[in-house]
Amino acid sequence: MSASKPTDADKPRIVLADHQPQIERLQRRLFLRSSLSIGALAMLSGCNMQDGDSVDKVLWAMSRWNDRVQGWLFDRNKLAPTYAASEITDPFPFNAFYPEFDAPDIDGSTYRLEVSGLVSDKRTWNLDQLRALPQTSQITRHICIEGWSAIGQWRGVPFRTFLERVGADLSARYVGFKCADRYYSSLDMATALHPQTQLTLDFRDAPLPAKYGYPLKLRVPTKLGFKNPKHIAAIFVTNTNPGGYWEDQGYNWFSGL
């Protein structure tokens, strides 16, 4: 006699508790918790998935959906809060994926910023040329995904000014960054053009210290801290999502505030 065909009742049912590591990764990815997390967790608790890869595919799909929702909600004219000089955090914390003594030692006299992708002017930039561009200053709060925040004073070139100067295609979807410390990140174009997004050269009216990103970092007060790359060596404009160091490990890509 041939064996009877297994029914759905015979198949092992994977419940929420069986996938706690994946659920913990989901909590890192879903930043619009009020609108998405309850439904997402309810869906996972009721699903009948046969392997962890399927669960991970669902989590990545929800993270991508979360990126799209945050992009729809982003207001390119809404400014992040600014603060008084008396409110600056002293000392401002160091944070990276390596200890402070491993921050790259870059010679500013030979530094050249590379520009590529969907831009008309691909010439490199030295620090004197960057400092010759219009400069703005801001006192804004850096918010880390690890749960702390700090207020700092930053001075540099409005990123929109730089993108316009190099003839960037402002209708492109993304701007990517490669850094001297092997870090990499990317922004949506709407955030890149936000009036507070800045190519930062100075911290508190002095050139950036190495621990804060010398010679050039990106300041994006409308994003979480890991979207603010330091020690920038190259900028490129593209229509293909470049990902990011932490984003490619599961962090939400948009990560707007």
MARFIDO-182520 format. One record per residue: x, y, z of N, C-alpha, C in turn; residue in one letter. Coordinates in steps of 0.05 Angstrom, whole numbers, plus 5000, padded with zeros to 4 digits. Each point is the difference from the previous one (the first is absolute). Example, Ala and Ser with C-alpha at 12.3 -4.5 7.8 and 13.67 -1.06 7.14 Angstrom:
<nodes>
526448865156498250245000501850245000A;499350214986501650245001498550225014S;
</nodes>
This chain:
<nodes>
501749765000498350245000501850255000M;499350184983501650254999499450185023S;502050165008499650185023498050224992A;498450085019498150224995501450264997S;498850184984501250264996499850175025K;502250135009499950165024498050234996P;498650065021498250235000501350235014T;498750244998501150245013500449965029D;498249845012500149955029502549845008A;501049834980502449845006502550164998D;500050234987502450154996500750165025K;502650035007500750155023499250294997P;498950115021499150284999502150175014R;501150204986502050185011498650245012I;500550045025498750215015502050225006V;499050225010501650245005502449945017L;499649845021502249945019502349854987A;499449864978502149844987502050184985D;499350254996501750174983500750265015H;500749975026500750245015502350164989Q;502249874990502150174988499150164977P;498449894982499050154977498250225009Q;498349955021498350215010501650235012I;502249935013501750225011501250174978E;500749874977501050154978497850184988R;497549905001497850164991499750255016L;500549995026499750235017502150214993Q;502349924989501950204991499150134975R;498549854983499450104974497550174999R;498049955017497550144997500050255018L;500450234989500150245015497250145001F;498249934983497350105001498349805016L;500849955025498749795015497050045004R;499250255003497250055005498249914978S;501050014975498349934977500549724990S;502549895005500749754987500449765018L;501250045024500949785016497849815009S;497850115009497949835011498949824978I;499550114976499149834978502149804991G;502650095000502149824992500349765019A;500050055025500349795020497549825000L;497750114996497649844999500149814975A;501150114978500249834976501949775005M;502350065013501949795004499049795020L;498550085020499149815020497949824988S;498650084979498049834988500949864975G;502550044991500849884975500949715005C;500149854978500849725001502449964981N;502350115008502449994983501649755006M;501349904980501449755003503050025005Q;501250244998502850045006500650285006D;502450045013500850275009500550194977G;500849904976500550174978497450144992D;497849865001497450124993499350235019S;500549955026499650215020501750244994V;502549964993501850224995499150154975D;499049864980499050144976497750195007K;498249905018497850175009501050255015V;502049965017501150225015501350214982L;501549904980501250194981497950144983W;497949864993497850134984498750225017A;499649945026498750215017501950235004M;502649955001501950225003500050184975S;499949884977499950154975497450164998R;497849885010497450155001500350235019W;501349965022500450215020501650234987N;502049944984501650214987498150164982D;498349874985498250154981498150185016R;498949905022498150165015501450245012V;502549975011501450225011500750214978Q;500749904976500550184978497550164992G;497749875001497550154993499450215021W;500649945026499450185021502150235004L;502349964988502250205004499250274988F;500450215016499450274992502750144995D;500650054975502750124994500350285009R;497850135010500250275009499850025031N;499549785013499850015029502849985013K;500650195017502750015012500149855026L;502349875005500649885026500350235021A;499549955025500450215021502950095001P;500350265006502750115005500250095029T;502450045010500550055028501950245004Y;500150095025501850225007502849895005A;502150174998502749915005500449895028A;498450115019500249915028499149715003S;498649894980498949735002501749794987E;502350084989501849814987501149805020I;500049754992501049785017503050015001T;501250015024502950025004500849805021D;501649794993501049954973498049864983P;500150054974498349864981501049724997F;498349805001500949725000501349914974P;501949825002501149864977498349754995F;499549944975498649754994500849904972N;500649744998500849884975499949705003A;500649854979500149715003502849905008F;501750195009502749945009500650195024Y;502149945016500750185022501250264989P;499950215017500850274992502950014989E;501849845012502850014991500449894972F;497949874989500249904973498850194979D;499250245008498950194981502250074980A;499350014974502150044979501550265003P;502649994995501750245000500450094971D;498650224993500050094972501550264997I;501750014980501650244995498350194983D;499150225013498350194987501350134975G;502650025000501450144978499849844974S;499749745002499849834977497249884995T;498250075018497349904998498650094974Y;498749814987498450064976497349855002R;497850154998497449885000499349924971L;499449744996499249904974497050034996E;499350074975497250044993499449834975V;497849854999499549834977497049954998S;499349844980497249934995498650214982G;497550065007498350174983500550295006L;502550094994500850285003501550084975V;499950264994501350104976502950075004S;500850065025502750085007501249805019D;501849834990501149795017502850065010K;500750255000502650085011500149955030R;502449955011500349965029500050285013T;499550005026500050255016502049975023W;501650225004501750015024498650165021N;501250025024498650145022499850304995L;502050124988499850294994497650064982D;499649834980497750044982497349965014Q;499949815018497549965015499550235019L;502150115012499650235018499450264985R;500550014975499450234984497050024993A;498649785003497149994995498550145022L;497550094996498450125022499949815024P;500250115024500049845024497650085018Q;498949815014497950055020500749855026T;498850095022500549885026497449915012S;500049785015497649915013500749875027Q;498250035019500249865026497649815001I;500549744996497949814998500749755017T;498049845003500349765017500649754983R;502049865008500749744988498649785016H;498449844987498549795014501049734991I;501149845019501249754994497949785003C;500149794983498249785002500449845026I;502450045012500649865025498550115024E;498750234996498350115022501050255013G;502250124991501050245011499850234979W;500350245009500050234982501950215011S;500950184983501850225008499650234980A;500450245011499850244984502750114992I;500450054974502650104991499650244981G;502250154996500050224982501749934976Q;498850024976501349914975500050234980W;502250024985500250214979501149874975R;498850074977500949894975498350094976G;500149864979498750074975497249874999V;497950164995497449874995500349794978P;499149765005500549784981498750064973F;497750135001498750074974501850184984R;501350195013501850184986502249854986T;501149805014502249844988498949834976F;497749885003498849844979499550174975L;499050235005499550184977502650084987E;502150055016502550094989501349794982R;499749745007501249794984498149914977V;497750134997498249934979498749735004G;499349945025498649745006497349994988A;499149774991497349964991498249995025D;498650225005498450025025497449844999L;499549884976497749824998500849715005S;502649955004500949735007499049925027A;500049755006498749905024501850005025R;502749964996501749965024502650154997Y;501250055024502850105001501449815019V;502349894991501549825015502750125010G;501049885022502550105012501849775007F;502650034993502149815007501950155018K;500949875021501650135021502749875004C;501850165011502849915004500249785021A;498049965017500149805020498449754992D;499549964974498649784989496950025004R;499150215013497150045003498950084973Y;497549954997498550104976497150035007Y;498750194986497250055006498750134976S;497450075002498650124978497650145010S;499050204984497650155006498150004976L;497550045006498150074978500550294992D;499450064975500750264989498550225015M;497549955008498450215014501550085026A;501149815015501550075024502650134993T;501349924979502550134992499650294994A;497650074990499550284992498750165023L;499549875023498850145023501850235009H;498850235007501750245006501949965024P;499649805017501849965023502149794994Q;499849854978502049804994502650144991T;502249935013502550164998502449834996Q;501850084982502749904999501650155021L;500649865022501150145023503150005000T;501150235005502950045001501050075028L;498250125016500950105027498149905021D;501149975024498549945024500750225020F;498050155009500350225019502250204990R;499850084975501650214988503049924997D;500649745000502749914995499849764981A;502049944985499949774982499249755015P;498549834987499149755013502449855013L;499849925025502049815010499749734986P;502149845001499949744987497749835011A;499550025026497949825011497250084991K;499650254990497450084990499850004969Y;502249914987499749964971501850154982G;502350125010501850154983500749844975Y;500150134977499750294996497150084992P;498349804995497350064990498149795009L;497750095011497949825007497450114989K;497949845001497350094993498450045025L;498750235002498250055022497150004990R;498449815010497249974991498249995025V;499250235011498550015025497249874997P;499149954976497349874996500349694999T;502449905005500449715000501349915026K;499949745005501449885022503050024995L;501649985022502850054999501649844980G;499349744996501649844982499750084971F;498150184994499750114973501750254996K;501850055018501850244999502949904997N;500849924976502749884996502250205006P;502349905010502350165006502349924981K;502150185000502449944984499349944971H;498250174988499049954973502350024980I;500349804983502050004979498850024972A;497549924997498850004974497050035002A;498950154981497150044998499149934972I;497849854998499049934973497050024999F;498950074977497150034996499149774982V;497849875008499249754986497049965002T;498949834983497349915002499749725012N;502349885008500149745013500650035029T;498449895017500450035029502749895008N;501850175011502749905007500149865027P;497850005015500049875026501750165020G;501149855020501650135020501249795019G;502050085015501449825018498149865019Y;498450155014498149895019497449914987W;499250154979497649934986500149724988E;502449924990500349744988500249785021D;500050085025499949805022497349995014Q;498050154988497349985010498850255010G;501550225003498950255009498250124979Y;497950145008498250134982501550204983N;499649994973501650174983499350305002W;497450065000499250285000500850145026F;499149885022500850095027499750305005S;497750114991499450285005498850045027G;500150255010498950065026497350144998L;
</nodes>
